[in-house]
Amino acid sequence: MKKWITLISILICLLLYAGFVYAEVNIKGFLFDLPEGYRGPVTQQRGPVKILAFVKPHEGKHTQSLIEFSIINLDQAPSHDPIRTAKVTNKEILLEMLRGIKRRRNNFWKGNYKEITLAGIPANKIEWSGYAQGIQLKGIYYTFIYKRDLFAISLQDIVPYADQNLTIMEKAIEKLK
């Protein structure tokens, strides 16, 4: 009986440890604690842009919460693009990157721009909302430059899940290390 209890205790510890390791994801040198219930990454490479997406399905629906990292190699940006020489992001860069989301939304609204720090690096943040295919979405968008990569982080979810899930995703991103 003691052997079984010991074996079960060891297995529980291993499962907890394995779960913890799985939850910590390395994103191009940064450690990101993936919130519970999210899976991924689904990755895609398009020229100088690498995309890593994590999703959490909504139970009983065909929708999901999204955490998406787009990492752009600035050395591969077109030579005429002013972003190629950027050292830190600013409001103009964030708004330029946010235009991709805005183009695909109706009744788009953006909140107050904020300068913050992520993993000790100057970064930018803005909240947004809009509709896609008649579904209301809310999101948070971040940008920062590390070495020669521009990181654009998009968090989004549908209403009514957005208020709760965006808070969880936001906390995870702002604990990036």
N, C-alpha and C positions, 0 to 999 in steps of 0.2 A: 504493500500500500504506500509506504514512504517513497519507494522508487517512482511510482506513478505520480505522486504529488510533486516530487522533484522534477520529473520529466515534464509534467504539465507546466510547472513554474518556469522552467527553462524555455519551453516553447512559447509561452506568453511573452516572456522578455524578448525573445528573438523576433516575434511578430511585431511587438511595439517598436523595437529598434529598426526593423525593416521598414515599418510604416513611417518612422521619423526620417530615415535616410531618403525614402522615396519623396517625401514632402519637400526636401531641400533640393532645389534645382540650380545648376550652374548655368547662368546666362552670360556667355562671353566674359567670364571672369568675375561676375557678380553672383552672390548667393541669394536665392529667392525662395522664401518659404511658401510653397504652394498651399493655398487654403484647402481645407478638407472638402472632399467631394469633387475637386477639379481633376481632370485627366489631360494628358498630353505629354510632351508637345507634339502638335502636328507642325511639321516644318515645310518651308517652301523657300527656294532661292530664285530670285528674279534679278539677274544682273548683279548690281552692287547691293541689293537689298535681301537680307535674310529675315524671314518671318517665322516666329515661334508662337503658336497659339495653344492656349489651354482653355478647356470648356467644362462647364458643369451643367448637365441636362436638367431641365425643369421636369419634375416628376409628372408623368401623365400628359406631357405636352411635346410638341416637336420643336421647342425653342430651347435656348441655353444661354447661360452667362458666358462672357468672353473676356479673357485676359490675353492681349496680343502685344508681343514685342516685335517691332520692326527695327532692324539694325542696318544702318546704311553706311557702307564704307565710303568715306568722303574722298579718299584718294581715287576712287573710281567714278566720282561724280563728273559730269561734263565740265570741261575746262573753263567754259564761259559762265558756269553757275557760281554765284557768289558764296554759296554754302560750302564750296570746296575749300575755302580758306578760313572758315569759321573755327574759332577755338572754344567758344562757349555758346550755348543757345540763348536766345532772347525772345522777346514777345513776337517780333516779326517772323522768326523761324517757326515758333510754335503755331502761329496763326496760318502760316503758309502750309505747314504739315496738316493742320486741322481742316484745311479746305477739301482734302480728300474725303473726309467724313461728311462735311457739309454738302458736297455735290450729290451725295446719295441719300439725302434726307430732305423732307418737306418740313415747313414751319420750324426751321433750325433756330436754336437759341444758344448763345454762349454766355457763360457766367463771367465772374471777375477773374482776371489774370492774376496769378500769384508767382512770385519767385520763391523757390524753396531749395532745400538741399536734399539730395538722395545719395546715400553712401558717401557722404562727404564731398559731393560734387554739386556745383551750382546747377539748378534745374528749373523748369517751368511747369506750371500746372493750370488747367482750366477745366471747368465743368461745362457740359453741353446737354442739350436734349433736342429731340426731333422725331419725325415719323418716317418709317420705312415700310412700304406696302401696307399702310394704314395702321401699323403697330407703333405705339409710343415707346421710344427708347430714351434712356438716360446714360450718360457716360462721363468719364474723366479722362483727360488726355495729358500726358507728360512728355517733355523732351529734355534731353541733356546730351552733351558730347563728352565722350571719354576716349582719350588717345585720338584716333582718327575715325571713330565711329559715332554717328548720330543715332541715339536711341529714341524711338518714339513708342510710347507705351499707351495703348488704348484699352480702357476698361469700359464695358458696356453691358447693359441688361435691359430687359423689357419691364415696363410697368405692369404689374404691381411688385415684381421681385426686385427691382432696381434699388429701392431705398435700403433694404437690408443687405443685399449682396454687394452693392458698390462700397458700402462701409467696410465690409470684410476684405474686398479686393484692395481698396485704398490703403488699409492698414498694412497689408502684406507688401505692397509696393513701397510704402514709405518706411519699411524696415529693411529694404534692400541693403545688402552689405557686401 
